[in-house]
Amino acid sequence: MATEFYAVGGGDVATTITPGVAGILQVFVDGDKIYDKKEEGNQTPHLNRVKELKAIVKDRLGAAVAADD
């Protein structure tokens, strides 16, 4: 999943993956949680969910670029 985010944002996105206890997997963008494995039935994200998460990252980048202009 980190590779997917890097493909969208390149060096403009900081991606950190830290292993947790009992399979914890959370994804944060700008401090906002966009994915929590526990909240989504302890299921690893499927391809369509990863695409949705990538779109969120892309939207956030677009908003950040627009704010800088």
A tleap script that builds the chain and sets N, CA, C and O, in Angstrom:
source leaprc.protein.ff14SB
mol = sequence {
  NMET ALA THR GLU PHE TYR ALA VAL GLY GLY
  GLY ASP VAL ALA THR THR ILE THR PRO GLY
  VAL ALA GLY ILE LEU GLN VAL PHE VAL ASP
  GLY ASP LYS ILE TYR ASP LYS LYS GLU GLU
  GLY ASN GLN THR PRO HIE LEU ASN ARG VAL
  LYS GLU LEU LYS ALA ILE VAL LYS ASP ARG
  LEU GLY ALA ALA VAL ALA ALA ASP CASP
}
set mol.1.N position { 0.825 -1.171 0.000 }
set mol.1.CA position { 0.000 0.000 0.000 }
set mol.1.C position { 0.884 1.254 0.000 }
set mol.1.O position { 0.530 2.252 -0.628 }
set mol.2.N position { 2.006 1.218 0.682 }
set mol.2.CA position { 2.912 2.373 0.700 }
set mol.2.C position { 3.388 2.695 -0.713 }
set mol.2.O position { 3.522 3.864 -1.075 }
set mol.3.N position { 3.641 1.669 -1.504 }
set mol.3.CA position { 4.067 1.864 -2.886 }
set mol.3.C position { 2.983 2.576 -3.681 }
set mol.3.O position { 3.280 3.434 -4.512 }
set mol.4.N position { 1.738 2.225 -3.432 }
set mol.4.CA position { 0.616 2.863 -4.119 }
set mol.4.C position { 0.557 4.354 -3.785 }
set mol.4.O position { 0.335 5.184 -4.667 }
set mol.5.N position { 0.755 4.689 -2.508 }
set mol.5.CA position { 0.721 6.091 -2.108 }
set mol.5.C position { 1.896 6.849 -2.697 }
set mol.5.O position { 1.754 8.002 -3.106 }
set mol.6.N position { 3.047 6.213 -2.743 }
set mol.6.CA position { 4.225 6.861 -3.321 }
set mol.6.C position { 4.003 7.122 -4.812 }
set mol.6.O position { 4.430 8.150 -5.337 }
set mol.7.N position { 3.342 6.197 -5.481 }
set mol.7.CA position { 3.063 6.372 -6.910 }
set mol.7.C position { 2.180 7.596 -7.144 }
set mol.7.O position { 2.295 8.250 -8.180 }
set mol.8.N position { 1.313 7.907 -6.206 }
set mol.8.CA position { 0.419 9.057 -6.335 }
set mol.8.C position { 1.135 10.353 -5.961 }
set mol.8.O position { 1.036 11.351 -6.674 }
set mol.9.N position { 1.853 10.333 -4.844 }
set mol.9.CA position { 2.398 11.573 -4.325 }
set mol.9.C position { 3.884 11.762 -4.465 }
set mol.9.O position { 4.384 12.866 -4.251 }
set mol.10.N position { 4.614 10.712 -4.823 }
set mol.10.CA position { 6.065 10.830 -4.923 }
set mol.10.C position { 6.660 11.355 -3.635 }
set mol.10.O position { 6.308 10.898 -2.547 }
set mol.11.N position { 7.549 12.300 -3.756 }
set mol.11.CA position { 8.200 12.868 -2.590 }
set mol.11.C position { 7.357 13.881 -1.844 }
set mol.11.O position { 7.790 14.407 -0.818 }
set mol.12.N position { 6.151 14.168 -2.343 }
set mol.12.CA position { 5.285 15.145 -1.682 }
set mol.12.C position { 4.438 14.549 -0.573 }
set mol.12.O position { 3.707 15.268 0.108 }
set mol.13.N position { 4.531 13.230 -0.387 }
set mol.13.CA position { 3.753 12.559 0.645 }
set mol.13.C position { 4.702 11.797 1.559 }
set mol.13.O position { 5.546 11.030 1.095 }
set mol.14.N position { 4.560 12.010 2.835 }
set mol.14.CA position { 5.342 11.242 3.802 }
set mol.14.C position { 4.532 10.002 4.162 }
set mol.14.O position { 3.411 10.108 4.658 }
set mol.15.N position { 5.095 8.847 3.914 }
set mol.15.CA position { 4.419 7.591 4.206 }
set mol.15.C position { 5.214 6.851 5.259 }
set mol.15.O position { 6.405 6.590 5.085 }
set mol.16.N position { 4.555 6.516 6.348 }
set mol.16.CA position { 5.199 5.764 7.410 }
set mol.16.C position { 4.334 4.557 7.719 }
set mol.16.O position { 3.129 4.674 7.939 }
set mol.17.N position { 4.965 3.409 7.731 }
set mol.17.CA position { 4.255 2.193 8.118 }
set mol.17.C position { 4.963 1.651 9.345 }
set mol.17.O position { 6.147 1.315 9.302 }
set mol.18.N position { 4.225 1.572 10.430 }
set mol.18.CA position { 4.778 1.097 11.685 }
set mol.18.C position { 3.984 -0.121 12.120 }
set mol.18.O position { 2.765 -0.047 12.269 }
set mol.19.N position { 4.662 -1.241 12.325 }
set mol.19.CA position { 3.933 -2.427 12.752 }
set mol.19.C position { 3.316 -2.220 14.127 }
set mol.19.O position { 3.913 -1.598 15.005 }
set mol.20.N position { 2.128 -2.743 14.294 }
set mol.20.CA position { 1.455 -2.648 15.578 }
set mol.20.C position { 1.193 -4.029 16.139 }
set mol.20.O position { 1.540 -5.039 15.527 }
set mol.21.N position { 0.593 -4.063 17.279 }
set mol.21.CA position { 0.262 -5.313 17.955 }
set mol.21.C position { -1.033 -5.868 17.366 }
set mol.21.O position { -1.977 -5.120 17.111 }
set mol.22.N position { -1.072 -7.158 17.156 }
set mol.22.CA position { -2.284 -7.861 16.725 }
set mol.22.C position { -2.795 -7.395 15.370 }
set mol.22.O position { -4.006 -7.314 15.161 }
set mol.23.N position { -1.889 -7.087 14.447 }
set mol.23.CA position { -2.296 -6.753 13.088 }
set mol.23.C position { -2.891 -5.379 12.913 }
set mol.23.O position { -3.663 -5.163 11.979 }
set mol.24.N position { -2.559 -4.443 13.780 }
set mol.24.CA position { -3.076 -3.084 13.657 }
set mol.24.C position { -2.537 -2.466 12.377 }
set mol.24.O position { -1.342 -2.546 12.096 }
set mol.25.N position { -3.424 -1.849 11.601 }
set mol.25.CA position { -3.030 -1.140 10.388 }
set mol.25.C position { -3.897 0.106 10.289 }
set mol.25.O position { -5.115 0.021 10.129 }
set mol.26.N position { -3.255 1.257 10.386 }
set mol.26.CA position { -3.949 2.522 10.256 }
set mol.26.C position { -3.184 3.374 9.260 }
set mol.26.O position { -1.959 3.302 9.171 }
set mol.27.N position { -3.930 4.186 8.508 }
set mol.27.CA position { -3.316 5.090 7.537 }
set mol.27.C position { -3.798 6.499 7.861 }
set mol.27.O position { -4.997 6.751 7.981 }
set mol.28.N position { -2.834 7.416 8.001 }
set mol.28.CA position { -3.140 8.813 8.296 }
set mol.28.C position { -2.601 9.692 7.177 }
set mol.28.O position { -1.519 9.437 6.647 }
set mol.29.N position { -3.351 10.722 6.820 }
set mol.29.CA position { -2.909 11.737 5.870 }
set mol.29.C position { -3.126 13.082 6.555 }
set mol.29.O position { -4.241 13.421 6.950 }
set mol.30.N position { -2.050 13.833 6.687 }
set mol.30.CA position { -2.111 15.123 7.370 }
set mol.30.C position { -2.761 15.019 8.746 }
set mol.30.O position { -3.490 15.917 9.167 }
set mol.31.N position { -2.496 13.932 9.433 }
set mol.31.CA position { -3.024 13.748 10.779 }
set mol.31.C position { -4.435 13.199 10.837 }
set mol.31.O position { -4.938 12.912 11.923 }
set mol.32.N position { -5.087 13.045 9.693 }
set mol.32.CA position { -6.451 12.513 9.650 }
set mol.32.C position { -6.408 11.037 9.297 }
set mol.32.O position { -5.757 10.636 8.332 }
set mol.33.N position { -7.100 10.238 10.079 }
set mol.33.CA position { -7.144 8.802 9.808 }
set mol.33.C position { -8.056 8.552 8.615 }
set mol.33.O position { -9.229 8.924 8.627 }
set mol.34.N position { -7.495 7.910 7.573 }
set mol.34.CA position { -8.307 7.587 6.401 }
set mol.34.C position { -8.583 6.090 6.307 }
set mol.34.O position { -9.425 5.662 5.518 }
set mol.35.N position { -7.877 5.293 7.109 }
set mol.35.CA position { -8.104 3.848 7.100 }
set mol.35.C position { -7.727 3.271 8.454 }
set mol.35.O position { -6.701 3.630 9.031 }
set mol.36.N position { -8.555 2.388 8.948 }
set mol.36.CA position { -8.275 1.648 10.172 }
set mol.36.C position { -8.788 0.226 9.972 }
set mol.36.O position { -9.991 -0.003 9.849 }
set mol.37.N position { -7.865 -0.715 9.942 }
set mol.37.CA position { -8.223 -2.111 9.682 }
set mol.37.C position { -9.258 -2.609 10.685 }
set mol.37.O position { -10.190 -3.320 10.309 }
set mol.38.N position { -9.105 -2.246 11.942 }
set mol.38.CA position { -10.041 -2.710 12.972 }
set mol.38.C position { -11.452 -2.197 12.699 }
set mol.38.O position { -12.429 -2.930 12.849 }
set mol.39.N position { -11.547 -0.924 12.295 }
set mol.39.CA position { -12.859 -0.330 12.017 }
set mol.39.C position { -13.503 -0.911 10.755 }
set mol.39.O position { -14.707 -0.768 10.545 }
set mol.40.N position { -12.702 -1.559 9.926 }
set mol.40.CA position { -13.218 -2.129 8.681 }
set mol.40.C position { -13.267 -3.652 8.751 }
set mol.40.O position { -13.002 -4.338 7.764 }
set mol.41.N position { -13.603 -4.164 9.916 }
set mol.41.CA position { -13.835 -5.597 10.082 }
set mol.41.C position { -12.584 -6.449 10.079 }
set mol.41.O position { -12.646 -7.637 9.766 }
set mol.42.N position { -11.433 -5.853 10.428 }
set mol.42.CA position { -10.153 -6.572 10.462 }
set mol.42.C position { -9.784 -7.216 9.133 }
set mol.42.O position { -9.083 -8.227 9.093 }
set mol.43.N position { -10.264 -6.620 8.047 }
set mol.43.CA position { -9.949 -7.115 6.718 }
set mol.43.C position { -8.841 -6.266 6.098 }
set mol.43.O position { -8.869 -5.038 6.176 }
set mol.44.N position { -7.871 -6.930 5.484 }
set mol.44.CA position { -6.847 -6.215 4.734 }
set mol.44.C position { -7.538 -5.523 3.571 }
set mol.44.O position { -8.422 -6.113 2.949 }
set mol.45.N position { -7.157 -4.282 3.258 }
set mol.45.CA position { -7.860 -3.563 2.197 }
set mol.45.C position { -7.747 -4.264 0.843 }
set mol.45.O position { -6.657 -4.641 0.412 }
set mol.46.N position { -8.885 -4.431 0.189 }
set mol.46.CA position { -8.927 -5.024 -1.146 }
set mol.46.C position { -8.579 -3.960 -2.180 }
set mol.46.O position { -8.473 -2.780 -1.845 }
set mol.47.N position { -8.404 -4.361 -3.407 }
set mol.47.CA position { -7.943 -3.468 -4.464 }
set mol.47.C position { -8.804 -2.216 -4.592 }
set mol.47.O position { -8.265 -1.115 -4.706 }
set mol.48.N position { -10.116 -2.356 -4.574 }
set mol.48.CA position { -10.980 -1.184 -4.714 }
set mol.48.C position { -10.815 -0.229 -3.541 }
set mol.48.O position { -10.869 0.987 -3.724 }
set mol.49.N position { -10.613 -0.764 -2.330 }
set mol.49.CA position { -10.423 0.094 -1.158 }
set mol.49.C position { -9.087 0.835 -1.263 }
set mol.49.O position { -9.000 2.009 -0.902 }
set mol.50.N position { -8.058 0.163 -1.748 }
set mol.50.CA position { -6.760 0.813 -1.931 }
set mol.50.C position { -6.895 1.944 -2.952 }
set mol.50.O position { -6.303 3.009 -2.776 }
set mol.51.N position { -7.662 1.724 -4.007 }
set mol.51.CA position { -7.896 2.778 -5.002 }
set mol.51.C position { -8.597 3.979 -4.368 }
set mol.51.O position { -8.267 5.125 -4.676 }
set mol.52.N position { -9.567 3.720 -3.480 }
set mol.52.CA position { -10.249 4.803 -2.787 }
set mol.52.C position { -9.266 5.589 -1.915 }
set mol.52.O position { -9.307 6.819 -1.882 }
set mol.53.N position { -8.393 4.884 -1.218 }
set mol.53.CA position { -7.410 5.539 -0.362 }
set mol.53.C position { -6.434 6.367 -1.195 }
set mol.53.O position { -6.064 7.474 -0.804 }
set mol.54.N position { -6.017 5.832 -2.341 }
set mol.54.CA position { -5.142 6.583 -3.241 }
set mol.54.C position { -5.820 7.868 -3.703 }
set mol.54.O position { -5.175 8.913 -3.792 }
set mol.55.N position { -7.116 7.796 -3.996 }
set mol.55.CA position { -7.858 8.976 -4.435 }
set mol.55.C position { -7.895 10.026 -3.328 }
set mol.55.O position { -7.806 11.221 -3.609 }
set mol.56.N position { -8.024 9.596 -2.080 }
set mol.56.CA position { -8.014 10.531 -0.960 }
set mol.56.C position { -6.664 11.234 -0.882 }
set mol.56.O position { -6.602 12.451 -0.703 }
set mol.57.N position { -5.582 10.467 -1.018 }
set mol.57.CA position { -4.238 11.048 -0.988 }
set mol.57.C position { -4.081 12.048 -2.129 }
set mol.57.O position { -3.561 13.145 -1.927 }
set mol.58.N position { -4.524 11.675 -3.315 }
set mol.58.CA position { -4.409 12.554 -4.484 }
set mol.58.C position { -5.206 13.839 -4.274 }
set mol.58.O position { -4.731 14.924 -4.611 }
set mol.59.N position { -6.411 13.725 -3.721 }
set mol.59.CA position { -7.236 14.906 -3.453 }
set mol.59.C position { -6.562 15.834 -2.447 }
set mol.59.O position { -6.581 17.054 -2.608 }
set mol.60.N position { -5.970 15.252 -1.416 }
set mol.60.CA position { -5.283 16.064 -0.398 }
set mol.60.C position { -4.098 16.787 -1.010 }
set mol.60.O position { -3.846 17.949 -0.694 }
set mol.61.N position { -3.366 16.104 -1.886 }
set mol.61.CA position { -2.228 16.746 -2.550 }
set mol.61.C position { -2.705 17.891 -3.430 }
set mol.61.O position { -2.098 18.961 -3.447 }
set mol.62.N position { -3.790 17.667 -4.159 }
set mol.62.CA position { -4.345 18.705 -5.013 }
set mol.62.C position { -4.789 19.913 -4.206 }
set mol.62.O position { -4.589 21.052 -4.628 }
set mol.63.N position { -5.384 19.673 -3.058 }
set mol.63.CA position { -5.812 20.768 -2.190 }
set mol.63.C position { -4.615 21.525 -1.632 }
set mol.63.O position { -4.659 22.749 -1.507 }
set mol.64.N position { -3.552 20.811 -1.297 }
set mol.64.CA position { -2.346 21.449 -0.762 }
set mol.64.C position { -1.682 22.298 -1.832 }
set mol.64.O position { -1.205 23.394 -1.538 }
set mol.65.N position { -1.642 21.817 -3.060 }
set mol.65.CA position { -1.031 22.578 -4.157 }
set mol.65.C position { -1.868 23.824 -4.436 }
set mol.65.O position { -1.316 24.902 -4.656 }
set mol.66.N position { -3.198 23.688 -4.429 }
set mol.66.CA position { -4.078 24.821 -4.673 }
set mol.66.C position { -3.921 25.874 -3.582 }
set mol.66.O position { -3.975 27.072 -3.859 }
set mol.67.N position { -3.728 25.431 -2.347 }
set mol.67.CA position { -3.570 26.373 -1.230 }
set mol.67.C position { -2.248 27.130 -1.341 }
set mol.67.O position { -2.151 28.278 -0.906 }
set mol.68.N position { -1.235 26.493 -1.919 }
set mol.68.CA position { 0.074 27.136 -2.076 }
set mol.68.C position { 0.063 28.186 -3.183 }
set mol.68.O position { 0.896 29.092 -3.187 }
set mol.69.N position { -0.886 28.067 -4.130 }
set mol.69.CA position { -0.935 29.000 -5.271 }
set mol.69.C position { -1.534 30.295 -4.894 }
set mol.69.O position { -1.650 31.189 -5.733 }
savepdb mol mol.pdb
quit
